[in-house]
C-alpha cells in the first residue's frame, strides 16, 4: 500500500473515532455544594455540616457522588464548634 493510501485510511479512521467521542453536552454536569454545621463538639458539628452539604445538593435535584467531606472546623463561641463541609453532586443527562 502506498504512503498516500495509508495516510488516507488513518485519517478516515481518526475522523470516525472523533465522531464517536461523546461531547461535553452529553456528559454529566457536576458541581460542589457546601454547608456549615454547628455543635457542642467537633463530631456533632462535622456530622451536621456533612449532612447539610448532602441535603442542599439533593433538595436541588442533584445526585451526590461519594461522601461529603469536612473542609475545616473552628471554635464558634456559644455553640462550641463550627465545621464546613462540601459534597460533589452531578445531574445526569436525560
Buried (B, 14 or more C-beta within 10 A) or exposed (E): EEEEEEEEEEEEEEEEEEEEEEEEEEEEEEEEBBBBBBBEEBEBBBBBBBBBBBBBBBEEEBEBEEEBBBEEBEEBEEEBBBBBBBBBBBBEEE
